[in-house]
Amino acid sequence: MLKKITCLILIILFNISLRLCAQQQDRIGQLQYKLDTLGRTVPGLNQKVQLLVTGVSVKEYLNALARANNLSISCDPVLNFTIYDTFNGVTASNIIILLAQKYNLEINVVGAILYVTPFRDPNSFLPMPSKEIDAQYNQANNTLSFSLVNDSLPAVSKKITQLSGKNIIIPGSLQSKKVSAFIRNAPFDIAMEKLAYANDIKMSRTNDNFYLFQPLEENEELYINGDKNTSVRKVVRNVQQSLSGTSGVSVRVVNGHKLISADAVNTPIIDLVKQASQETNSNYSIYSEIKGIITLHVSDISYDSFLNILFKSTEYTFHSEEGVYLMGDRKLSGLRTFKAIHLQNRPIDTLFSMIPNEWKKGIEVQEFREQNTLLLSGSSAQIAEIENMIKQLDKLVPVVLIEVTMIDVHKTRNVSTGISAGVSDSVKTGGSVLPGLNYTFGTKGVNDFLNSLGKLTSLNLGHVVPNFYVNLKALEANNNVDVRSVPQLSTLNGHSAILSIGSRRYYKNTTQNVFPSITTSQSIFTNVYQEVNANLSISIKPVVSGDDQVTLGINVNISDFTAFPTDGSPPPQAISKFETILRVHNEDTIVLGGLERTESDDSGSGIPLLSRIPILKWIFSSRSKTNSKIVTVLFIKSTIIR
């Protein structure tokens, strides 16, 4: 089979060669007849000539031949090849016939003038035989198949229209367009779309169900969009020629909304604005010249978001009014807008101070404290940026309830012993025996004791004076717990709650100023009463975290008067202080302790010498001994209130 096909091809080629040779011989024979006829009146054609020139253009070669044989030869300007032939003893007619055959030239005779031009085959001007378009349409499932190889687009459209009954319009600019594509059993609309994509043209379906093929406009290109469909997008040339690249803006409709995708490198902002506005059919007006370039890559964003990205960190802004986007310098009055932002959870004075100063440039802010509202006036893009930040900060601030219980544990032991005697006008016999001994004997009791002692012994001690008394003391006292304070404090998250409870004392400070003189010195005494405070001061700063834990910064300062002097001197103080930071769970109670102070007092009075003799000192002296220990314990409970 292969040998038969090969033989058939060789036979066809041989026949074509024979036909071409026959046509060439006929053309040369006709040319020879023309020259022979002209040679009867132009003898130079039959004269022999000797040409010894090589490497010259055809024009110079024919000019030399014409001068040598006195001929009139005109050469077509399109002929510009070089001749390397040398002839000796041949006629000019033979040379012209050889050149026409060798270089495919046509010799036209106009009177006695020979006009040399390139030979054009008359068959090339004949119309091409019509080619059958290979296309099939299945009406049952609306599918189209075709196999096109350099076919005429109008012929293809006519064939498809005849098969499917769907109207296809070809504009005048595409009447000579050749198309090639191969598609098998594809839905009609998809097949038409892919036919356009394969041949660098665009196709659109009008509302009256006409299919319209159009050439790509300037700065348009075909591409595959984000939905993996063929689409058309605008192309914007880069500013920097060295990059030799392009930037594209395309639009697709998703759920009825037009979304923009763009890929730009060092592209003028104004070009991107115009392209996006045209693609989305958005009305716009530019108030001032927009300068600057930008590099960006975005996909599927709205027209407003696209403008926000273009004008971000620039001197330009935009404002939409009745469906028209006004663009230009943000300082222009027509582009300024205002918005009232009502805060729900935060005061305006604390929130406004958090806005960065760079954001507030070009923005005028008015405060309405009665309504807890901020009025912003300026660029809409800046206002939107500030509003977004304010909404993120305007959150409900939790309140923390803090319960503080302070307990002072007093452990005091006081022992008082001794015998005291004296004379007094108003002493009565009596006192306590239990739980401690503190009893006073009057004159009668002492005399009765002495009489009883005389009866038991032979000693007579006599009697005491009528106003004599004796006091016997043997006491021991203990003191334990004392609750100081149980306050409840409430504060906002991040703010300190402070409690201070105490007392104030004054002491006299005397200053003596001496004014000397010649005779006597004069002294002036000035009394100033100075104050001194003893306070229980507690400062707690709660910070609530996201997992309902509370970080407490606690500062406790406790001071108390230990005595109250009567001579006007400053009262002594005991001071305890501690500071800590810790984290607790909501409604947990913590215990802080360890503030401990110890006091010891051992005093006594008696008869000199005798009060220091063992055993006798208990008779001739009176003693008091006090040991005191104070421990402060702090209970803190924090509760988050939202």
Salt bridges, closest charged atoms under 4 A:
ASP85 OD1 - LYS102 NZ 3.01
GLU106 OE1 - ARG27 NH1 3.93
GLU132 OE2 - LYS159 NZ 3.35
ASP151 OD1 - LYS131 NZ 3.04
ASP189 OD2 - ARG205 NH1 2.89
GLU193 OE2 - LYS194 NZ 3.84
GLU217 OE2 - LYS202 NZ 4.00
GLU217 OE1 - LYS234 NZ 3.54
GLU220 OE1 - LYS202 NZ 3.01
GLU220 OE2 - LYS234 NZ 3.56
GLU221 OE2 - ARG233 NE 2.62
ASP227 OD2 - ARG252 NH1 2.22
ASP263 OD1 - HIS297 ND1 3.75
ASP300 OD2 - ARG252 NH2 2.74
GLU321 OE1 - HIS319 NE2 3.89
GLU358 OE2 - LYS361 NZ 3.20
GLU367 OE1 - ARG369 NH2 3.24
GLU385 OE2 - LYS312 NZ 3.25
GLU387 OE2 - LYS339 NZ 2.81
GLU387 OE2 - LYS391 NZ 3.29
ASP408 OD2 - ARG484 NH1 2.31
ASP448 OD2 - LYS444 NZ 3.20
GLU476 OE2 - ARG413 NE 2.78
ASP482 OD2 - HIS410 NE2 4.00
GLU531 OE1 - ARG504 NH1 3.71
ASP548 OD1 - ARG642 NH1 3.05
GLU596 OE2 - LYS629 NZ 3.81
